[in-house]
Amino acid sequence: MTEPSQTPVKNDNKFLKGTLILTTSAIVVKVIGALNWILLSRVLGGEGIGLYQMGFPIYLMAITVSSAGIPVAISIITSEKLAQNDFLGAKRVFNVSLRLLFCTGLVFSSALFFGAQWLIDLHFIRDPRAYYSIIALAPAVFFVTFLASFRGYLQGWQIMTPTACSEITEQLMRVITMLFFASYFMPYGLAKAAGGASMGAGVGAFCALLVLMWFYNRLKRGLKAKMAQQNPEAIREKAWSIIKRLLKLALPVSVTSLMLPIVANLDLLIVPQRLEVAGFDVRHATELFGYLTGMAVPLVNLATIFTAALAISLVPAVSEARALGNKLSIQHKTGTAFRVALIVTFPCFMGLFFLAEKVAGLIYNAPGAAPAIQTMSIGIVLLGLHQVSTAVLQGMGRTTIPVINMIIACVAKVILSWNLTAIPSLGIKGSAVATIADFGVAALVNMWFIYKLTGYRIHMDGVLKPLFAAAAMGLAVEVVLLLTPTWRAWSILLAMIVAVPVYGFSLLKLGGIGREDLEMLPFVGRRLLGVCRKLGYFKDEK
């Protein structure tokens, strides 16, 4: 089977609503974070920011080991229980995970607090002044770990508003606290000011926990009405059995999270060295490495905010369909997710490809970053496909498969990066190609497993139509840039204003989006359908 039936399946658009909610929250969080860095750098300066940053790799490692993967695991098991009307079983999963994460959070938080001086004594942290930054982050490890159970449980209900609200609250309170304590402790020395800034992580996580607890209590009150539908044949699962299932699902996801810093460190070891082999001096090699990792890659990550949110919403949706044994629903949800991902990522790819030079010059003030940004732009599509395909496999309970595929992709990346980066005519573009291959290999192998497990594969129409529409949009952007060569930032803004309608109309003309697709969109779908009908589209369709 290639494409699932286009007949709408009840509640199949529920995960799209969650996607839009999470996307909105992610954008708000990014904006708040960007403003925070501007303000915090004015308070602490470069040296203070350096002290503040020294504790974060250890902190990120601690929360990755203590909780990463647990929300996904709780979400999968909870959605399975709810699909079988086992509401008591879902609640038991939450209670067991809450106790488990309380213990792990407490252990890792204590380890970070009492081990801070040890890290400095053994020179893992080179500057002893970072001590205050490390111990100030210890409470955040506990709260971030503990709140993971609430997020996973609520996501298992396919309710994404609590996650979105908690993320915005966490970031907002974190920023306010960081700026306040950094300023308050500045008279006592830069080290204590950096430690004060680090306290924001714990305060933000605590406030996010309060928000999630409020949503949980509201859900708990509404759950009483559903108890009448409780499946009387549901078997009460033992606590140890739940913990084993949680760990079995969560550990591969945690390994996936750990792969990101591992790949980043491999880049750090390989890319500058191979650039020197290609003939660049140390300073130039470092500069090119910064263009790729500090400018091009963050833009790709920014452009895939939507597909990252889509992945979070998709996991419990697929898990629910799998628990019900509804293969058609799995295919439909998978197909919908891939279609939406391609429709969103292709224009982002084309836009960044044509605007690379302007973005590099005006936003980063680094025209030399344009080749790396332009080369990396195709990575937007491939990373989006990787995120969605990983979510489908996780929703099916196959959390180990994406990890193995990431390792395979990482090996391909290392081989390509080692060879291509050393070619003088490619240089940093060779490393960018290797990163793109990393995304692409992982995505393609994931999709092969999805086909084997579900029978679903992407139809070429679903790829070519948004690709051609995005190409038309790209040409329109290029025309705008040629007509406004001296408009600087205004030319980027005008190009984006022109790009949206050109892409939309091209997609409609090519049949890349239909009435059912618009109806499926939450919040804005009906309004867009009304606009399309006024323009002469879908008038004959009921």
Secondary structure as the mmCIF struct_conf table of DSSP 4:
data_model
#
loop_
_struct_conf.conf_type_id
_struct_conf.id
_struct_conf.beg_label_comp_id
_struct_conf.beg_label_asym_id
_struct_conf.beg_label_seq_id
_struct_conf.end_label_comp_id
_struct_conf.end_label_asym_id
_struct_conf.end_label_seq_id
BEND BEND1 GLU A 3 GLU A 3
BEND BEND2 THR A 7 THR A 7
TURN_TY1_P TURN_TY1_P1 LYS A 10 ASN A 13
HELX_RH_AL_P HELX_RH_AL_P1 LYS A 14 MET A 54
TURN_TY1_P TURN_TY1_P2 GLY A 55 GLY A 55
HELX_RH_AL_P HELX_RH_AL_P2 PHE A 56 SER A 67
TURN_TY1_P TURN_TY1_P3 ALA A 68 GLY A 69
HELX_RH_AL_P HELX_RH_AL_P3 ILE A 70 ALA A 83
TURN_TY1_P TURN_TY1_P4 GLN A 84 ASN A 85
HELX_RH_AL_P HELX_RH_AL_P4 PHE A 87 PHE A 114
TURN_TY1_P TURN_TY1_P5 GLY A 115 GLY A 115
HELX_RH_AL_P HELX_RH_AL_P5 ALA A 116 ASP A 121
TURN_TY1_P TURN_TY1_P6 LEU A 122 HIS A 123
BEND BEND3 PHE A 124 ARG A 126
HELX_RH_3T_P HELX_RH_3T_P1 PRO A 128 ALA A 130
HELX_RH_AL_P HELX_RH_AL_P6 TYR A 131 GLY A 156
TURN_TY1_P TURN_TY1_P7 TRP A 157 GLN A 158
HELX_RH_AL_P HELX_RH_AL_P7 THR A 161 PHE A 185
HELX_RH_3T_P HELX_RH_3T_P2 MET A 186 TYR A 188
HELX_RH_AL_P HELX_RH_AL_P8 LEU A 190 LYS A 226
HELX_RH_3T_P HELX_RH_3T_P3 MET A 227 GLN A 229
TURN_TY1_P TURN_TY1_P8 PRO A 232 GLU A 233
HELX_RH_AL_P HELX_RH_AL_P9 ALA A 239 VAL A 277
TURN_TY1_P TURN_TY1_P9 ALA A 278 GLY A 279
HELX_RH_AL_P HELX_RH_AL_P10 VAL A 282 GLY A 290
HELX_RH_PI_P HELX_RH_PI_P1 TYR A 291 ALA A 296
HELX_RH_AL_P HELX_RH_AL_P11 VAL A 297 ALA A 303
TURN_TY1_P TURN_TY1_P10 THR A 304 THR A 304
HELX_RH_AL_P HELX_RH_AL_P12 ILE A 305 ALA A 323
TURN_TY1_P TURN_TY1_P11 LEU A 324 GLY A 325
HELX_RH_AL_P HELX_RH_AL_P13 LYS A 327 LYS A 358
HELX_RH_PI_P HELX_RH_PI_P2 VAL A 359 ILE A 363
BEND BEND4 TYR A 364 ASN A 365
HELX_RH_3T_P HELX_RH_3T_P4 PRO A 367 ALA A 369
HELX_RH_AL_P HELX_RH_AL_P14 ALA A 370 MET A 376
TURN_TY1_P TURN_TY1_P12 SER A 377 ILE A 378
HELX_RH_AL_P HELX_RH_AL_P15 GLY A 379 GLY A 395
TURN_TY1_P TURN_TY1_P13 MET A 396 GLY A 397
TURN_TY1_P TURN_TY1_P14 THR A 399 THR A 399
HELX_RH_AL_P HELX_RH_AL_P16 THR A 400 LEU A 420
TURN_TY1_P TURN_TY1_P15 THR A 421 ALA A 422
BEND BEND5 ILE A 423 ILE A 423
TURN_TY1_P TURN_TY1_P16 PRO A 424 GLY A 427
HELX_RH_AL_P HELX_RH_AL_P17 ILE A 428 THR A 454
HELX_RH_AL_P HELX_RH_AL_P18 MET A 460 LEU A 483
TURN_TY1_P TURN_TY1_P17 PRO A 485 THR A 486
TURN_TY1_P TURN_TY1_P18 ARG A 488 ARG A 488
HELX_RH_AL_P HELX_RH_AL_P19 ALA A 489 LEU A 510
TURN_TY1_P TURN_TY1_P19 GLY A 511 GLY A 511
BEND BEND6 ILE A 513 ILE A 513
HELX_RH_AL_P HELX_RH_AL_P20 ARG A 515 MET A 520
BEND BEND7 LEU A 521 LEU A 521
TURN_TY1_P TURN_TY1_P20 PRO A 522 VAL A 524
HELX_RH_AL_P HELX_RH_AL_P21 GLY A 525 LYS A 534
TURN_TY1_P TURN_TY1_P21 LEU A 535 GLY A 536
BEND BEND8 TYR A 537 PHE A 538
TURN_TY1_P TURN_TY1_P22 LYS A 539 ASP A 540
#
